Amino acid sequence: MTVFVLLAVLLVGGAIALVVWPLRQQTLLLAQGGRVVLWWKLAVPLVLGMVAAVIGLYAWLGNPGAVVPLAPAPTGAGVGPAQIEAMVARLAQRLERQPDDVDGWRMLARSYESLGRFKQAVDAYQQLLQRQPDDPDILTDYAVTLGMAKGQSLAGEPEAILAHVLQIKPDHVQALALSGSAAFERGDYAAAIRQWRKLLAQVPPGDDVRQTIEENIDKAKALQQRGLQRGAP
């Protein structure tokens, strides 16, 4: 059990380093015309999902000591990346034998995310969506992961996926935030404002995040106005 706890700490630590921090950086860039907004709306579900994936891996695989024979470690040595990779590989192998396990594909996708292996996470999400299509939460997570795999950009397919999510569930908070960011990224400030206003309508008065959304709307308005002035005869 001690080994599993160490694996969990390392896996979640990797999630914070590889997912949360890049998203936080993108939020800081938004004021300068950057990309993803409301990093905590993305980071919190992702990290909690990764924690759940770790717990799920333990329940799914059983004794983590059975994944890789653990030789006595030298004094001061920690659990290495190879053991984490082996645990995830064991899950991937199990899914080859049991490909219809929806929970298993979700665990695998989130585990790959936590390891920063976004292209493999994309593949796992595609397998998951074949078996559980049109789930707005899964689709939104897929769009985020696909964006990370495509150089941390929501342009193109990720934005199209978010549009589909909003057809299914027009008030999906995370999809609204990301859809606005995608529109902002490609210079469609009117669309960004529309999506962020819909998002703002769902935030309770006095919530700290309202100020962030309002600042993003104001920034989009200023850029929109600047563009209109440049295009005026």
Contacts in CASP RR format, 6 or more apart in sequence:
PFRMAT RR
TARGET T0000
AUTHOR 0000-0000-0000
METHOD contacts of the structure
MODEL  1
MTVFVLLAVLLVGGAIALVVWPLRQQTLLLAQGGRVVLWWKLAVPLVLGM
VAAVIGLYAWLGNPGAVVPLAPAPTGAGVGPAQIEAMVARLAQRLERQPD
DVDGWRMLARSYESLGRFKQAVDAYQQLLQRQPDDPDILTDYAVTLGMAK
GQSLAGEPEAILAHVLQIKPDHVQALALSGSAAFERGDYAAAIRQWRKLL
AQVPPGDDVRQTIEENIDKAKALQQRGLQRGAP
3 64 0 8 1.000
3 65 0 8 1.000
3 70 0 8 1.000
3 79 0 8 1.000
3 83 0 8 1.000
4 58 0 8 1.000
4 64 0 8 1.000
4 65 0 8 1.000
6 78 0 8 1.000
6 79 0 8 1.000
7 54 0 8 1.000
7 64 0 8 1.000
7 79 0 8 1.000
7 83 0 8 1.000
7 84 0 8 1.000
7 87 0 8 1.000
8 51 0 8 1.000
8 54 0 8 1.000
8 55 0 8 1.000
8 58 0 8 1.000
10 79 0 8 1.000
10 80 0 8 1.000
10 81 0 8 1.000
10 84 0 8 1.000
11 50 0 8 1.000
11 53 0 8 1.000
11 54 0 8 1.000
11 84 0 8 1.000
11 111 0 8 1.000
11 114 0 8 1.000
11 115 0 8 1.000
12 47 0 8 1.000
12 50 0 8 1.000
12 51 0 8 1.000
12 54 0 8 1.000
12 114 0 8 1.000
13 114 0 8 1.000
14 114 0 8 1.000
14 115 0 8 1.000
14 116 0 8 1.000
15 46 0 8 1.000
15 47 0 8 1.000
15 50 0 8 1.000
15 113 0 8 1.000
15 114 0 8 1.000
16 47 0 8 1.000
18 113 0 8 1.000
18 114 0 8 1.000
18 115 0 8 1.000
18 116 0 8 1.000
19 43 0 8 1.000
19 46 0 8 1.000
19 47 0 8 1.000
19 50 0 8 1.000
19 113 0 8 1.000
19 114 0 8 1.000
19 116 0 8 1.000
19 148 0 8 1.000
20 39 0 8 1.000
20 43 0 8 1.000
20 46 0 8 1.000
20 47 0 8 1.000
22 148 0 8 1.000
22 152 0 8 1.000
23 36 0 8 1.000
23 39 0 8 1.000
23 42 0 8 1.000
23 43 0 8 1.000
24 39 0 8 1.000
24 43 0 8 1.000
26 34 0 8 1.000
26 35 0 8 1.000
26 36 0 8 1.000
26 37 0 8 1.000
26 39 0 8 1.000
26 152 0 8 1.000
27 36 0 8 1.000
27 37 0 8 1.000
27 38 0 8 1.000
27 39 0 8 1.000
29 35 0 8 1.000
30 36 0 8 1.000
30 37 0 8 1.000
30 181 0 8 1.000
30 184 0 8 1.000
30 216 0 8 1.000
30 219 0 8 1.000
31 215 0 8 1.000
31 219 0 8 1.000
33 184 0 8 1.000
33 185 0 8 1.000
33 219 0 8 1.000
33 223 0 8 1.000
34 184 0 8 1.000
34 185 0 8 1.000
35 152 0 8 1.000
35 153 0 8 1.000
35 154 0 8 1.000
35 181 0 8 1.000
35 184 0 8 1.000
35 185 0 8 1.000
36 42 0 8 1.000
36 152 0 8 1.000
36 154 0 8 1.000
36 178 0 8 1.000
36 181 0 8 1.000
37 177 0 8 1.000
37 178 0 8 1.000
37 180 0 8 1.000
37 181 0 8 1.000
37 184 0 8 1.000
37 196 0 8 1.000
37 212 0 8 1.000
37 213 0 8 1.000
37 216 0 8 1.000
38 177 0 8 1.000
38 209 0 8 1.000
38 212 0 8 1.000
38 213 0 8 1.000
40 209 0 8 1.000
41 173 0 8 1.000
41 174 0 8 1.000
41 177 0 8 1.000
42 144 0 8 1.000
42 174 0 8 1.000
42 177 0 8 1.000
42 178 0 8 1.000
45 141 0 8 1.000
45 174 0 8 1.000
46 110 0 8 1.000
46 113 0 8 1.000
46 141 0 8 1.000
46 144 0 8 1.000
49 110 0 8 1.000
50 110 0 8 1.000
50 111 0 8 1.000
50 113 0 8 1.000
50 114 0 8 1.000
52 107 0 8 1.000
52 110 0 8 1.000
53 106 0 8 1.000
53 107 0 8 1.000
53 110 0 8 1.000
53 111 0 8 1.000
53 114 0 8 1.000
54 111 0 8 1.000
54 114 0 8 1.000
56 107 0 8 1.000
57 87 0 8 1.000
57 88 0 8 1.000
57 91 0 8 1.000
57 107 0 8 1.000
57 111 0 8 1.000
58 64 0 8 1.000
60 91 0 8 1.000
60 94 0 8 1.000
60 104 0 8 1.000
60 107 0 8 1.000
61 67 0 8 1.000
61 87 0 8 1.000
61 90 0 8 1.000
61 91 0 8 1.000
61 94 0 8 1.000
64 87 0 8 1.000
67 83 0 8 1.000
67 86 0 8 1.000
67 87 0 8 1.000
67 90 0 8 1.000
68 82 0 8 1.000
68 83 0 8 1.000
68 86 0 8 1.000
68 87 0 8 1.000
70 83 0 8 1.000
73 79 0 8 1.000
84 115 0 8 1.000
85 115 0 8 1.000
88 108 0 8 1.000
88 111 0 8 1.000
88 112 0 8 1.000
88 115 0 8 1.000
91 104 0 8 1.000
91 107 0 8 1.000
91 108 0 8 1.000
91 111 0 8 1.000
92 108 0 8 1.000
94 101 0 8 1.000
94 104 0 8 1.000
95 101 0 8 1.000
95 104 0 8 1.000
95 105 0 8 1.000
95 108 0 8 1.000
95 127 0 8 1.000
99 127 0 8 1.000
100 131 0 8 1.000
102 128 0 8 1.000
102 131 0 8 1.000
102 132 0 8 1.000
105 124 0 8 1.000
105 125 0 8 1.000
105 127 0 8 1.000
105 128 0 8 1.000
105 131 0 8 1.000
106 128 0 8 1.000
106 138 0 8 1.000
108 124 0 8 1.000
109 121 0 8 1.000
109 124 0 8 1.000
109 125 0 8 1.000
109 128 0 8 1.000
109 141 0 8 1.000
109 145 0 8 1.000
110 121 0 8 1.000
112 118 0 8 1.000
112 120 0 8 1.000
112 121 0 8 1.000
112 124 0 8 1.000
113 121 0 8 1.000
113 145 0 8 1.000
113 148 0 8 1.000
118 145 0 8 1.000
118 146 0 8 1.000
118 147 0 8 1.000
118 148 0 8 1.000
118 149 0 8 1.000
119 149 0 8 1.000
121 145 0 8 1.000
121 149 0 8 1.000
122 142 0 8 1.000
122 145 0 8 1.000
122 146 0 8 1.000
122 149 0 8 1.000
125 138 0 8 1.000
125 141 0 8 1.000
125 142 0 8 1.000
125 145 0 8 1.000
125 146 0 8 1.000
126 142 0 8 1.000
128 138 0 8 1.000
128 142 0 8 1.000
129 135 0 8 1.000
129 138 0 8 1.000
129 139 0 8 1.000
129 142 0 8 1.000
132 138 0 8 1.000
134 168 0 8 1.000
136 165 0 8 1.000
136 168 0 8 1.000
136 169 0 8 1.000
136 172 0 8 1.000
136 175 0 8 1.000
139 161 0 8 1.000
139 164 0 8 1.000
139 165 0 8 1.000
139 168 0 8 1.000
140 161 0 8 1.000
140 162 0 8 1.000
140 165 0 8 1.000
140 172 0 8 1.000
140 174 0 8 1.000
140 175 0 8 1.000
140 178 0 8 1.000
142 161 0 8 1.000
143 154 0 8 1.000
143 158 0 8 1.000
143 159 0 8 1.000
143 161 0 8 1.000
143 162 0 8 1.000
143 165 0 8 1.000
143 175 0 8 1.000
143 178 0 8 1.000
144 158 0 8 1.000
144 178 0 8 1.000
146 157 0 8 1.000
146 158 0 8 1.000
146 161 0 8 1.000
147 153 0 8 1.000
147 154 0 8 1.000
147 158 0 8 1.000
150 157 0 8 1.000
150 158 0 8 1.000
153 185 0 8 1.000
154 162 0 8 1.000
154 178 0 8 1.000
154 181 0 8 1.000
154 182 0 8 1.000
154 185 0 8 1.000
155 182 0 8 1.000
155 185 0 8 1.000
155 186 0 8 1.000
156 182 0 8 1.000
158 178 0 8 1.000
158 182 0 8 1.000
159 179 0 8 1.000
159 182 0 8 1.000
159 183 0 8 1.000
162 175 0 8 1.000
162 178 0 8 1.000
162 179 0 8 1.000
162 182 0 8 1.000
163 179 0 8 1.000
165 172 0 8 1.000
165 175 0 8 1.000
166 172 0 8 1.000
166 175 0 8 1.000
166 176 0 8 1.000
166 179 0 8 1.000
169 175 0 8 1.000
170 198 0 8 1.000
171 198 0 8 1.000
171 202 0 8 1.000
173 199 0 8 1.000
173 202 0 8 1.000
176 195 0 8 1.000
176 196 0 8 1.000
176 198 0 8 1.000
176 199 0 8 1.000
176 202 0 8 1.000
177 195 0 8 1.000
177 196 0 8 1.000
177 199 0 8 1.000
179 191 0 8 1.000
179 195 0 8 1.000
180 191 0 8 1.000
180 192 0 8 1.000
180 195 0 8 1.000
180 196 0 8 1.000
181 192 0 8 1.000
183 189 0 8 1.000
183 191 0 8 1.000
183 192 0 8 1.000
183 195 0 8 1.000
184 192 0 8 1.000
184 216 0 8 1.000
184 220 0 8 1.000
187 223 0 8 1.000
189 220 0 8 1.000
189 221 0 8 1.000
189 223 0 8 1.000
189 224 0 8 1.000
190 224 0 8 1.000
192 216 0 8 1.000
192 217 0 8 1.000
192 220 0 8 1.000
193 217 0 8 1.000
193 220 0 8 1.000
193 221 0 8 1.000
193 224 0 8 1.000
196 213 0 8 1.000
196 216 0 8 1.000
196 217 0 8 1.000
196 220 0 8 1.000
197 217 0 8 1.000
199 213 0 8 1.000
200 210 0 8 1.000
200 213 0 8 1.000
200 214 0 8 1.000
200 217 0 8 1.000
203 209 0 8 1.000
203 210 0 8 1.000
203 213 0 8 1.000
END
